Amino acid sequence: SNSANYSFNYAINQTVEFELKATHSSGQIITIEFTAIVTPTVTTQAIPGGIEQGINYDETNPNKITLALYAPGKQFIHVIGSFNNWTISNEYVMKRDTTNPDLYWLEINGLNSGEIYTFQYRTSDGIKTADPYSTLVLSPWDDPDITPEMYPNLPPYPDGQEFEVSVVQTNQPDYNWQITDFERPAKENLIVYELLVRDFNSTKTWNSLIQDFGYFKNLNINAIEIMPVMEFEGNSSWGYNTAFHMALDKAYGDKNSMKHFIALCHQNGIAVILDVALNHVYGRSPLVRMWMDDPDGDGFGNPTEENPYCNVEATHTYSVGYDLNHQSFATQNYVRRTVEQWMKEFHIDGFRWDLT
């Protein structure tokens, strides 16, 4: 028979993993795994002062992080990660803020200072996603092609997981900026070199740019505009297919190698302008995936009307990816945080706004 019906009842009072196997008369076996989750109790409690959306480190406690996620329309959210063996546990159900019931948060304690951990959110509708404000994500699609020459000591993608995961590490040392009062040239005096890291030389890394820095000095420029280097889909790109705007793409190297390049620019009187594509995001972004129409169940889809970040239909004819709704406070906050991250963490001197 090409079809069959079977039903059974199984009472549960906790999360249970199921495996369903169907054997065809030909001997073919089809296996489906699924998880049955008992709806957890969500505690309503005011979010601690000073906590922003995303990953918050505690300067006085290297054993703790606080996560905050804006998730309207979600009944509950579990945090799963290497610190709890990627299990769905009621101990890791996020709390709901008293003032903003769409804002969820959770303190995670007991972390080892300086140790690298990975995690995701799992929403009440079964979507697993990295934090949209991640500064480093691991990808099951891109990371296998990233070599140690590109990114030394890249943390391994966790076995048995799917989609991007966020990376957290407490007690990271601050970068020692030699110049903290760099004076940008006046805009009317800018002599700009537009730089695509991927195409500048054959090595395609921040470290290779540093080795070839004499080329820039000989041009007598006073600004370098870097085409987007935020986490994009794939490892070879112009960078405008951005998925995580606050995360550095790993194909060019780690964050300190980019900071070394920026510091060298400043030491030579060269400002650094960063090209940002905040008009849109691409499909791997949590800003899309958390509110999407996914009829085939592959984990990707188009934004729905409930999406607080993305327009269902682009508002202009030049759109690529998924159009960000800049009338939305959620998007405005995301843009503010993105710009703040690159200015404070990487000492970027200015921005080139793509398309928007």
KELO-188997 format. One record per residue: residue number from 1; residue in one letter; chain; x, y, z of N, C-alpha, C in turn. Coordinates in pm, whole numbers, plus 50000, padded with zeros to 5 digits. Atoms other than C-alpha are relative to their C-alpha. Layout:
N
   resi   resn   chain    n_px    n_py    n_pz   ca_px   ca_py   ca_pz    c_px    c_py    c_pz
    NUM      A       A       X       Y       Z       X       Y       Z       X       Y       Z
...
//
This chain:
356
   resi   resn   chain    n_px    n_py    n_pz   ca_px   ca_py   ca_pz    c_px    c_py    c_pz
      1      S       A   50085   49881   50000   50000   50000   50000   50089   50124   50000
      2      N       A   49926   49874   50003   50118   50357   49927   49962   50092   50116
      3      S       A   50038   49918   49886   49940   50493   50234   49949   49910   50111
      4      A       A   50046   50075   49883   49858   50376   50583   49974   50100   50111
      5      N       A   50032   49916   49885   49708   50526   50897   50026   49923   50128
      6      Y       A   49975   50062   49871   49814   50458   51252   49997   50109   50105
      7      S       A   50005   49902   49893   49746   50639   51576   50030   49933   50132
      8      F       A   49976   50052   49866   49856   50600   51935   49994   50116   50098
      9      N       A   50005   49900   49894   49819   50785   52262   50117   49977   50095
     10      Y       A   49885   50010   49911   50115   50862   52483   49997   50122   50092
     11      A       A   50008   49889   49906   50076   51076   52795   50140   50043   50045
     12      I       A   49869   49948   49958   50372   51301   52881   49980   50111   50102
     13      N       A   49999   49888   49907   50450   51540   53163   50135   50072   49998
     14      Q       A   49873   49933   50021   50795   51645   53042   50038   49985   49853
     15      T       A   49955   50006   50138   50981   51696   52715   50048   49859   49965
     16      V       A   49965   50137   50042   51017   51367   52523   50042   50004   49853
     17      E       A   49953   50016   50137   51215   51283   52209   49938   49874   49940
     18      F       A   50060   50114   50067   51033   51054   51964   50073   49971   49869
     19      E       A   49951   50042   50131   51157   50854   51666   49894   49909   49939
     20      L       A   50103   50077   50069   50898   50724   51420   50060   49935   49876
     21      K       A   49948   50073   50115   50997   50453   51171   49885   49933   49927
     22      A       A   50099   50067   50083   50781   50334   50883   50074   49911   49899
     23      T       A   49934   50094   50091   50884   50025   50686   49905   49964   49887
     24      H       A   50079   50032   50119   50753   49983   50331   50016   49851   49968
     25      S       A   49993   50141   50037   50681   49639   50189   50124   49968   49918
     26      S       A   49878   50019   50079   50982   49691   49962   50125   49991   50088
     27      G       A   49886   49999   49909   51204   49713   50269   50053   50139   50030
     28      Q       A   49955   49863   49975   51254   50091   50253   49949   50047   50136
     29      I       A   50035   49950   49868   51258   50251   50598   50009   50152   50000
     30      I       A   50004   49854   49986   51157   50613   50654   49995   50033   50148
     31      T       A   49989   49966   49859   51252   50767   50988   49978   50150   50019
     32      I       A   50022   49861   49965   51125   51091   51140   50021   50014   50151
     33      E       A   49980   49970   49860   51243   51235   51470   49927   50129   50035
     34      F       A   50067   49878   49958   51038   51489   51662   50000   50007   50152
     35      T       A   49998   49975   49856   51015   51642   52008   49862   50045   50046
     36      A       A   50125   49957   49937   50702   51669   52220   50036   50081   50125
     37      I       A   49963   49909   49892   50724   51963   52459   49876   50038   50080
     38      V       A   50105   49951   49911   50504   52036   52758   50018   50152   50015
     39      T       A   49991   49854   49991   50425   52408   52758   50049   50041   50138
     40      P       A   49945   49966   49869   50643   52553   53033   49931   50123   50060
     41      T       A   50046   49879   49932   50547   52814   53289   50102   50110   49978
     42      V       A   49910   49887   50026   50693   53151   53191   49989   50099   50116
     43      T       A   49996   49905   49889   50796   53371   53484   50002   50142   49948
     44      T       A   49998   49858   50033   50716   53740   53454   50081   50073   50105
     45      Q       A   49910   49931   49907   50994   53948   53607   50070   50113   49925
     46      A       A   49937   49884   50064   51143   54290   53534   50142   49968   49958
     47      I       A   49864   50021   50049   51455   54275   53321   50096   50087   50080
     48      P       A   49905   49919   49921   51763   54391   53518   50041   50126   49926
     49      G       A   49957   49874   50059   51876   54746   53460   50129   49986   49921
     50      G       A   49879   49999   50082   52134   54808   53189   50011   49887   49901
     51      I       A   49994   50113   50093   52052   54493   52992   49936   50039   49868
     52      E       A   50052   49973   50133   52010   54541   52617   49974   49868   49928
     53      Q       A   50026   50120   50079   51884   54298   52357   50133   49940   49954
     54      G       A   49879   50069   50042   52143   54037   52271   50072   49937   50117
     55      I       A   49915   50065   49902   52433   53898   52473   50064   50106   50089
     56      N       A   49948   49903   49905   52524   54094   52786   50100   49933   50093
     57      Y       A   49898   50051   49909   52848   54030   52973   50000   50084   50129
     58      D       A   49993   49934   49871   52894   54118   53340   50147   50027   50031
     59      E       A   49860   49965   49981   53218   54308   53399   50052   49953   50136
     60      T       A   49956   50040   49866   53225   54203   53765   49986   49851   50025
     61      N       A   50021   50145   49981   53124   53838   53717   50027   49927   49869
     62      P       A   49965   50069   50125   53305   53639   53444   49934   49864   49985
     63      N       A   50068   50130   50005   53086   53337   53519   49853   50014   49959
     64      K       A   50140   49975   50028   52760   53495   53404   49981   50080   49871
     65      I       A   50047   49916   50110   52589   53625   53091   49849   50018   50018
     66      T       A   50144   49978   50003   52241   53772   53047   49958   50015   49855
     67      L       A   50051   49997   50136   52051   53710   52724   49866   50071   49998
     68      A       A   50128   49932   50016   51765   53927   52602   49958   49992   49854
     69      L       A   50050   50021   50136   51548   53861   52297   49862   50062   49986
     70      Y       A   50129   49942   50033   51264   54066   52149   49927   49901   49910
     71      A       A   50064   50110   50072   51014   53803   52036   49848   50008   50009
     72      P       A   50146   49991   49997   50656   53925   51990   49934   49882   49930
     73      G       A   50074   50111   50058   50407   53648   51923   50046   49864   50045
     74      K       A   49951   50129   49953   50613   53374   52088   49948   49975   50142
     75      Q       A   50055   50033   49868   50454   53196   52386   50109   49976   50104
     76      F       A   49888   50028   49910   50783   53083   52536   50124   49977   49916
     77      I       A   49873   50018   50069   51151   53052   52448   50095   49924   50091
     78      H       A   49895   50073   49929   51408   52796   52557   50137   50046   49948
     79      V       A   49861   49982   50039   51781   52863   52554   50066   49862   50004
     80      I       A   49930   50128   50008   51976   52558   52438   50144   50027   49957
     81      G       A   49862   49973   50035   52352   52539   52419   50096   49900   50061
     82      S       A   49897   50092   49951   52678   52374   52509   50004   50000   50152
     83      F       A   50000   49995   49854   52630   52485   52871   49889   49914   50062
     84      N       A   50101   50093   49946   52321   52259   52907   49982   49878   49910
     85      N       A   49997   50119   50086   52414   51986   52657   49891   50004   49894
     86      W       A   50097   49980   50109   52170   52132   52400   49866   49933   50031
     87      T       A   50126   50062   49961   51872   52004   52595   49893   50107   50023
     88      I       A   50114   49912   49973   51526   52159   52620   49960   49979   50144
     89      S       A   50019   50014   49856   51496   52223   52991   49924   50120   50054
     90      N       A   50076   49891   49938   51255   52425   53202   50089   50093   50081
     91      E       A   49906   49913   49931   51558   52561   53386   50051   50111   49909
     92      Y       A   49949   49903   50098   51644   52750   53067   49887   50062   49918
     93      V       A   50110   49926   50061   51303   52899   52985   50021   50148   50030
     94      M       A   49976   49857   49981   51343   53274   52932   49883   50064   50075
     95      K       A   50101   49925   49928   51157   53513   53162   49942   50110   49911
     96      R       A   50067   49894   50075   50912   53772   53033   50008   50130   50080
     97      D       A   49987   49872   49934   50975   54138   53114   49862   50054   50042
     98      T       A   50127   49947   49951   50705   54316   53316   49953   50119   49918
     99      T       A   50037   49880   50075   50713   54642   53117   49973   49970   49854
    100      N       A   50015   50037   50140   50755   54493   52770   49982   49848   49992
    101      P       A   50023   50146   49998   50589   54147   52756   50052   49927   49877
    102      D       A   49939   50063   50117   50747   54085   52413   50150   49982   50015
    103      L       A   49856   50009   49975   51094   54104   52566   50027   49888   50099
    104      Y       A   49965   50115   49916   51237   53780   52706   50147   50012   50044
    105      W       A   49863   49991   49951   51551   53750   52917   50032   49883   50092
    106      L       A   49957   50110   49913   51755   53496   53111   50145   50020   50041
    107      E       A   49862   50004   49951   52063   53500   53331   50049   49856   49995
    108      I       A   49937   50132   50002   52296   53206   53275   50127   50007   50084
    109      N       A   49890   49998   49905   52535   53138   53560   50082   49871   49990
    110      G       A   49918   50120   49992   52810   52888   53627   50091   49977   49880
    111      L       A   49910   50015   50114   53010   52953   53311   50145   50010   50047
    112      N       A   49858   49991   49969   53386   52905   53317   50058   50124   49933
    113      S       A   49941   49877   50053   53573   53232   53273   50091   49971   49881
    114      G       A   49916   50013   50119   53721   53259   52924   49969   49882   49911
    115      E       A   50033   50116   50082   53569   52934   52797   49901   50038   49890
    116      I       A   50088   49973   50112   53395   52936   52457   49877   49911   50008
    117      Y       A   50127   50072   50000   53027   52837   52459   49921   50039   49875
    118      T       A   50088   49971   50112   52771   52816   52182   49855   49975   50043
    119      F       A   50139   50016   49962   52394   52849   52200   49906   50047   49889
    120      Q       A   50109   49953   50084   52064   52908   52020   49878   50028   50087
    121      Y       A   50133   49991   49943   51713   53016   52105   49911   49898   49929
    122      R       A   50103   50085   50060   51428   52770   52049   49866   50058   50038
    123      T       A   50125   49932   49972   51097   52948   52016   49886   49900   50014
    124      S       A   50115   50088   49972   50754   52808   52106   49948   49932   49874
    125      D       A   50042   50065   50124   50689   52730   51739   50112   49918   49937
    126      G       A   49898   50095   50043   51005   52520   51711   50113   50055   49917
    127      I       A   49893   49940   50080   51235   52767   51535   50127   50012   50083
    128      K       A   49870   49988   49935   51602   52740   51631   50082   50107   49929
    129      T       A   49929   49889   50063   51807   53050   51574   50107   50056   50093
    130      A       A   49899   49928   49924   52120   53231   51682   49943   50136   50043
    131      D       A   50041   49867   49956   52093   53566   51858   50024   50101   49887
    132      P       A   49980   49903   50110   52036   53847   51602   50109   50102   50029
    133      Y       A   49896   49904   49964   52284   54065   51794   50134   49932   50025
    134      S       A   49873   50073   49984   52562   53804   51785   50116   50079   49941
    135      T       A   49878   49943   50058   52916   53930   51732   50088   49892   49938
    136      L       A   49933   50111   50068   53036   53585   51625   49901   49884   49991
    137      V       A   50087   50115   50019   52832   53301   51476   50077   49890   49928
    138      L       A   49945   50115   50071   52926   52952   51362   49892   49947   49905
    139      S       A   50093   50041   50104   52768   52813   51045   50029   49858   49954
    140      P       A   49977   50135   50051   52717   52451   50941   50026   49998   49850
    141      W       A   49981   49994   50145   52727   52562   50576   50135   50061   49962
    142      D       A   49882   49924   50042   53021   52805   50565   50129   49952   50067
    143      D       A   49879   50026   49923   53263   52692   50836   50088   49886   49947
    144      P       A   49911   50106   50050   53382   52366   50672   50103   50047   49898
    145      D       A   49909   49949   50102   53550   52576   50401   50093   50110   50051
    146      I       A   49912   49898   49942   53723   52818   50639   50124   49931   50056
    147      T       A   49874   50064   49963   54089   52721   50681   50065   50072   50117
    148      P       A   49928   49932   49891   54322   52796   50975   50075   50124   49952
    149      E       A   49933   49881   50053   54503   53042   50746   49903   50118   49993
    150      M       A   50102   49895   50005   54176   53234   50712   49962   50045   50140
    151      Y       A   50044   49971   49864   54066   53211   51076   50067   49901   50094
    152      P       A   49931   50093   49909   54311   53058   51326   49911   49966   50120
    153      N       A   50070   50046   49879   54156   52853   51609   49850   50027   49996
    154      L       A   50145   49984   50011   53802   52875   51479   49931   49896   50086
    155      P       A   50071   50100   49919   53570   52711   51736   49922   49904   49909
    156      P       A   50072   50096   50084   53413   52393   51596   49849   50020   50011
    157      Y       A   50146   49998   49996   53048   52389   51500   49952   49880   50082
    158      P       A   50041   50109   49910   52863   52181   51763   49932   49885   49926
    159      D       A   50057   50119   50063   52779   51826   51658   49851   49988   50030
    160      G       A   50140   50029   49981   52416   51739   51607   49906   50117   49992
    161      Q       A   50086   49883   50006   52289   52094   51567   49977   50041   49854
    162      E       A   50028   49948   50133   52152   52286   51268   49978   50150   50007
    163      F       A   50007   49853   50011   52145   52650   51154   50113   50065   50080
    164      E       A   49892   49929   49931   52380   52918   51288   49983   49995   50152
    165      V       A   50000   49993   49854   52477   52922   51655   50081   50122   50042
    166      S       A   49926   49887   49945   52594   53216   51865   50116   49952   50085
    167      V       A   49882   50030   49919   52934   53217   52034   50008   50102   50113
    168      V       A   49977   49911   49886   52987   53360   52383   50128   49958   50070
    169      Q       A   49876   50025   49926   53307   53392   52582   50019   50116   50098
    170      T       A   49981   49895   49900   53338   53584   52907   50148   50032   50016
    171      N       A   49865   49961   49959   53646   53768   53027   50098   50006   49883
    172      Q       A   49910   49981   50114   53788   53843   52682   50084   50126   50023
    173      P       A   49916   49880   49979   54083   54084   52697   49963   50111   49904
    174      D       A   50025   49884   50086   54028   54434   52563   50116   50019   49903
    175      Y       A   49896   49971   50098   54215   54532   52248   50073   50127   50043
    176      N       A   49917   49886   49960   54502   54773   52316   50017   50095   49882
    177      W       A   49991   49901   50106   54438   55064   52082   50111   50100   50032
    178      Q       A   49889   49906   49978   54757   55271   52047   49955   50143   49979
    179      I       A   50053   49866   50028   54566   55567   51905   49852   50000   50033
    180      T       A   50141   49993   49959   54239   55655   52075   49936   50134   49966
    181      D       A   50051   49866   50033   54202   56016   51953   50025   50035   49853
    182      F       A   49975   49978   50142   54233   55972   51577   49911   50112   49947
    183      E       A   50075   49889   50058   54127   56288   51392   49967   49969   49855
    184      R       A   50045   50030   50137   53921   56214   51084   50023   50120   49910
    185      P       A   49989   49889   50094   53992   56421   50774   49862   50059   49972
    186      A       A   50127   49936   50035   53722   56670   50676   49940   49929   49879
    187      K       A   50065   50075   50108   53465   56513   50446   50034   50058   49863
    188      E       A   49971   49940   50132   53539   56765   50168   50143   49974   49955
    189      N       A   49861   50029   50035   53905   56656   50179   50028   49851   49983
    190      L       A   49980   50144   50007   53849   56281   50161   50055   49956   49865
    191      I       A   49951   50072   50118   54053   56078   49912   49982   49852   50033
    192      V       A   50049   50130   49955   53884   55738   49933   50044   49888   49906
    193      Y       A   49976   50124   50074   54003   55396   49825   49895   49899   50043
    194      E       A   50100   50100   49968   53719   55143   49805   50065   49862   49997
    195      L       A   49927   50125   49981   53840   54805   49932   49903   49883   50017
    196      L       A   50065   50129   49980   53692   54459   49884   50108   49902   50043
    197      V       A   49895   50086   49947   53899   54230   50104   50019   49877   49911
    198      R       A   49995   50122   50080   53813   53930   49888   50082   50015   49873
    199      D       A   49938   49983   50132   53958   54080   49569   50132   50076   50003
    200      F       A   49879   49917   49998   54257   54281   49693   50124   49920   49968
    201      N       A   49885   50087   50030   54507   53994   49690   49954   49855   50005
    202      S       A   50040   50140   50010   54511   53618   49661   49973   49935   50136
    203      T       A   50018   50059   49868   54520   53552   50036   49866   50038   50062
    204      K       A   50137   49958   49966   54201   53753   50108   49976   50005   50151
    205      T       A   50019   49989   49856   54254   53817   50482   50046   50137   50049
    206      W       A   49953   49876   49939   54306   54112   50716   50151   49999   50015
    207      N       A   49855   50008   49982   54656   53989   50788   50075   50023   49869
    208      S       A   49933   49978   50129   54741   53988   50417   49992   50147   49960
    209      L       A   50008   49856   50025   54618   54350   50391   50110   50073   50077
    210      I       A   49895   49938   49919   54857   54440   50672   50136   49980   49935
    211      Q       A   49872   50029   50065   55146   54270   50490   50019   50084   49874
    212      D       A   49993   49922   50125   55062   54464   50173   49970   50147   50022
    213      F       A   50047   49864   49968   54997   54795   50352   50077   50108   49926
    214      G       A   49924   49900   50076   55272   54973   50161   49927   50047   49875
    215      Y       A   50078   49962   50119   55039   54972   49860   49908   50118   50031
    216      F       A   50092   49892   49963   54788   55191   50043   50076   50129   50029
    217      K       A   49921   49880   49967   55057   55428   50171   50047   50071   49874
    218      N       A   49949   49940   50123   55190   55482   49821   49892   50071   49919
    219      L       A   50109   49936   50073   54846   55590   49698   49973   50142   50049
    220      N       A   50025   49869   49939   54848   55899   49925   49852   50025   50026
    221      I       A   50140   49986   49964   54487   55833   50025   49990   50037   50148
    222      N       A   50020   49974   49857   54341   55945   50358   49875   49930   50054
    223      A       A   50115   50078   49953   54043   55706   50380   49989   49871   49920
    224      I       A   50031   50127   50065   53965   55342   50303   49856   49965   50032
    225      E       A   50138   50045   49981   53605   55240   50251   49996   49849   49978
    226      I       A   50001   50146   50006   53567   54870   50329   49861   49953   49963
    227      M       A   50128   50059   50037   53289   54691   50145   49957   49901   50108
    228      P       A   50052   50066   49881   53064   54496   50388   50077   49874   50040
    229      V       A   49928   50114   49945   53245   54249   50612   49922   49935   50114
    230      M       A   50084   50066   49900   52954   54153   50839   49969   49859   49951
    231      E       A   50026   50141   50033   52855   53784   50850   49899   49990   49886
    232      F       A   50086   50015   50117   52717   53713   50503   49986   49853   49964
    233      E       A   50024   50139   50039   52586   53397   50340   50108   49955   49903
    234      G       A   49889   50048   50080   52874   53196   50197   50129   50063   50047
    235      N       A   49868   49949   49962   53246   53271   50217   50062   50089   49893
    236      S       A   49948   49916   50108   53294   53461   49890   49887   50091   49954
    237      S       A   50111   49910   50024   53087   53771   49844   50047   50145   49999
    238      W       A   49979   49857   49982   53075   54147   49800   49957   50043   50140
    239      G       A   50040   49973   49863   52912   54133   50143   49863   50059   50018
    240      Y       A   50131   49936   49987   52574   54284   50065   49888   49902   50033
    241      N       A   50098   50103   49959   52394   53954   50140   50018   49969   50148
    242      T       A   49973   50009   49857   52430   54018   50513   49890   49924   50073
    243      A       A   50095   50071   49915   52265   53790   50770   50010   50044   50146
    244      F       A   49979   49954   49862   52417   53913   51100   50084   50128   49994
    245      H       A   49933   49871   50023   52506   54283   51095   50104   50035   50106
    246      M       A   49904   49968   49896   52699   54290   51423   50113   49897   50010
    247      A       A   49898   50104   49997   52907   53978   51355   50098   50018   49884
    248      L       A   49897   49993   50104   53235   53986   51163   50001   49869   49923
    249      D       A   49993   50122   50079   53246   53742   50873   50137   49935   50018
    250      K       A   49878   50072   49963   53504   53474   50948   50091   49970   49881
    251      A       A   49920   50034   50118   53626   53430   50589   50126   50086   49989
    252      Y       A   49886   49910   50011   53864   53725   50631   50091   49999   50123
    253      G       A   49918   50005   49880   53993   53651   50981   49921   50033   50124
    254      D       A   50068   49974   49873   53916   53712   51347   49995   50151   50026
    255      K       A   50024   49858   49973   53819   54041   51510   50128   50076   50030
    256      N       A   49877   49928   49969   54167   54123   51636   50082   50030   49875
    257      S       A   49926   49971   50124   54316   54095   51287   49939   50120   49929
    258      M       A   50062   49880   50058   54060   54350   51162   50039   50124   50080
    259      K       A   49960   49887   49917   54142   54574   51457   50146   50039   49974
    260      H       A   49860   49970   50034   54514   54544   51374   50005   50084   49872
    261      F       A   50001   49926   50126   54436   54665   51021   49951   50143   50021
    262      I       A   50053   49867   49974   54226   54958   51145   50101   50085   50076
    263      A       A   49899   49927   49923   54494   55054   51398   50114   50046   49910
    264      L       A   49893   49964   50093   54756   55051   51121   49956   50115   49909
    265      C       A   50053   49888   50079   54534   55275   50909   50011   50130   50078
    266      H       A   49997   49879   49919   54503   55526   51193   50143   50048   50025
    267      Q       A   49860   49961   49980   54878   55519   51257   50059   50069   49878
    268      N       A   49952   49939   50125   54923   55624   50895   49906   50110   49950
    269      G       A   50085   49887   50035   54659   55898   50899   49886   49966   49907
    270      I       A   50105   50045   50092   54400   55692   50710   49875   49965   50080
    271      A       A   50128   50031   49938   54036   55692   50821   49943   49873   49940
    272      V       A   50064   50122   50046   53830   55377   50791   49848   50020   49997
    273      I       A   50144   49987   50022   53477   55395   50649   49945   49861   49972
    274      L       A   50057   50133   50016   53257   55087   50670   49871   50007   49920
    275      D       A   50121   50012   50082   53001   55001   50404   49902   49909   50075
    276      V       A   50101   50079   49929   52680   54880   50575   49875   49987   49914
    277      A       A   50121   50029   50078   52383   54715   50404   49884   49977   50096
    278      L       A   50110   50009   49903   52104   54792   50651   49865   50026   49935
    279      N       A   50128   49994   50072   51838   54818   50383   49924   49868   50010
    280      H       A   50058   50134   50012   51778   54443   50401   50082   49899   50079
    281      V       A   49927   50116   49949   51876   54108   50548   49972   49882   49908
    282      Y       A   50022   50121   50079   51909   53767   50388   49939   49890   50087
    283      G       A   50089   50098   49940   51720   53450   50472   50051   49927   50121
    284      R       A   49948   50066   49880   51955   53306   50734   49984   50085   50126
    285      S       A   50008   49909   49887   51900   53608   50956   49886   49963   50094
    286      P       A   50109   50021   49905   51699   53556   51277   49887   50100   49982
    287      L       A   50103   49899   50021   51514   53876   51186   49896   49954   49899
    288      V       A   50094   50061   50095   51355   53678   50902   49944   49871   50058
    289      R       A   50038   50137   49969   51349   53324   51038   49905   49988   50119
    290      M       A   50086   50012   49883   51171   53397   51365   49853   50027   49968
    291      W       A   50138   49973   50042   50859   53519   51179   49993   49980   49848
    292      M       A   49993   50030   50143   50837   53346   50841   49893   49898   49963
    293      D       A   50088   50101   50058   50613   53142   50618   50090   49891   49943
    294      D       A   49909   50109   50035   50787   52804   50586   49919   49875   49965
    295      P       A   50091   50112   50031   50550   52567   50403   50069   49865   49984
    296      D       A   49932   50128   50019   50814   52303   50325   50080   49957   50122
    297      G       A   49936   50040   49875   50958   52301   50677   50151   49991   49995
    298      D       A   49854   50009   50009   51319   52357   50572   50070   50103   50088
    299      G       A   49941   49902   49911   51372   52637   50823   50021   50135   49939
    300      F       A   49986   49871   50067   51361   52921   50570   49867   50037   49936
    301      G       A   50125   49958   50061   51081   53132   50427   49991   50151   49992
    302      N       A   50024   49856   50017   50936   53473   50351   49942   50060   50128
    303      P       A   50055   49936   49880   50852   53724   50625   49847   50003   49997
    304      T       A   50144   49991   49986   50495   53721   50754   49961   50138   50053
    305      E       A   50049   49872   49951   50278   54013   50861   50040   50024   50145
    306      E       A   49965   49986   49859   50376   53943   51224   50145   50042   50020
    307      N       A   49858   49972   49986   50743   54012   51151   50022   50147   50040
    308      P       A   49981   49861   49957   50848   54323   51349   50117   50071   49934
    309      Y       A   49882   49942   50063   51162   54380   51142   49987   50016   49849
    310      C       A   49997   50006   50146   51085   54298   50779   49864   50031   49939
    311      N       A   50121   49982   50078   50831   54414   50526   49968   49873   49923
    312      V       A   50040   50114   50082   50630   54142   50355   50031   50029   49853
    313      E       A   49966   49954   50134   50668   54339   50032   50094   50118   50013
    314      A       A   49905   49889   49996   50962   54569   49968   49933   50130   49962
    315      T       A   50061   49869   50024   50879   54939   49964   50065   50074   49883
    316      H       A   49935   49937   50115   51103   55011   49664   50035   49893   49897
    317      T       A   49982   50095   50111   51186   54851   49331   50142   49946   49990
    318      Y       A   49860   50042   50010   51559   54802   49397   50036   49895   50105
    319      S       A   49975   50083   49883   51518   54553   49679   50071   49869   49964
    320      V       A   49940   50133   50002   51737   54247   49733   49982   49941   50139
    321      G       A   50021   50061   49870   51706   53996   50015   49859   50029   50050
    322      Y       A   50129   49967   49938   51426   54085   50257   50008   50141   50056
    323      D       A   50001   49857   49971   51340   54451   50299   49975   50026   50148
    324      L       A   50019   49963   49861   51385   54592   50649   49901   50116   50013
    325      N       A   50100   49897   49976   51098   54802   50782   50058   50106   50093
    326      H       A   49935   49896   49921   51264   55123   50898   49900   50089   50073
    327      Q       A   50101   49933   49919   50934   55255   51035   49982   49930   50135
    328      S       A   50016   50080   49880   50954   54986   51302   50106   50036   50103
    329      F       A   49905   49972   49893   51111   55064   51639   50102   49887   50013
    330      A       A   49908   50114   49990   51261   54712   51639   50116   50016   49901
    331      T       A   49895   49978   50101   51451   54789   51317   50087   50118   50037
    332      Q       A   49923   49881   49963   51553   55134   51436   50099   49968   50112
    333      N       A   49911   50039   49892   51698   54983   51753   50113   49911   49948
    334      Y       A   49900   50089   50060   51878   54717   51548   50105   50081   49924
    335      V       A   49907   49914   50073   52034   54985   51327   50088   50078   50098
    336      R       A   49922   49926   49900   52140   55192   51629   50106   49912   50063
    337      R       A   49906   50090   49934   52301   54894   51797   50111   49957   49904
    338      T       A   49899   50039   50099   52479   54792   51475   50105   50108   49984
    339      V       A   49907   49889   50018   52632   55133   51422   50085   50020   50125
    340      E       A   49929   49984   49874   52725   55159   51789   50109   49894   50015
    341      Q       A   49903   50109   49989   52899   54819   51779   50127   50027   49919
    342      W       A   49883   49981   50086   53125   54906   51487   50079   50124   50039
    343      M       A   49928   49880   49956   53209   55252   51622   50078   49973   50129
    344      K       A   49936   50017   49869   53286   55146   51980   50100   49885   50001
    345      E       A   49915   50119   49993   53433   54799   51929   50115   50005   49899
    346      F       A   49900   50004   50107   53622   54858   51602   50054   50137   49961
    347      H       A   49950   49864   50024   53682   55237   51606   49981   50044   49854
    348      I       A   50032   49956   50136   53519   55282   51265   49974   50151   50001
    349      D       A   50007   49854   50005   53536   55649   51157   49877   50053   49928
    350      G       A   50117   49953   50074   53234   55667   50928   49936   49883   49926
    351      F       A   50077   50106   50067   52978   55472   50726   49959   50043   49861
    352      R       A   50060   49984   50132   52873   55434   50368   49872   49918   50002
    353      W       A   50130   50068   49989   52501   55350   50368   49957   49947   49865
    354      D       A   50035   50063   50127   52415   55103   50099   49849   49999   49979
    355      L       A   50136   50017   50054   52084   55141   49911   49891   50069   50082
    356      T       A   50117   49958   49922   51859   55238   50202   49976   50151   49992
//
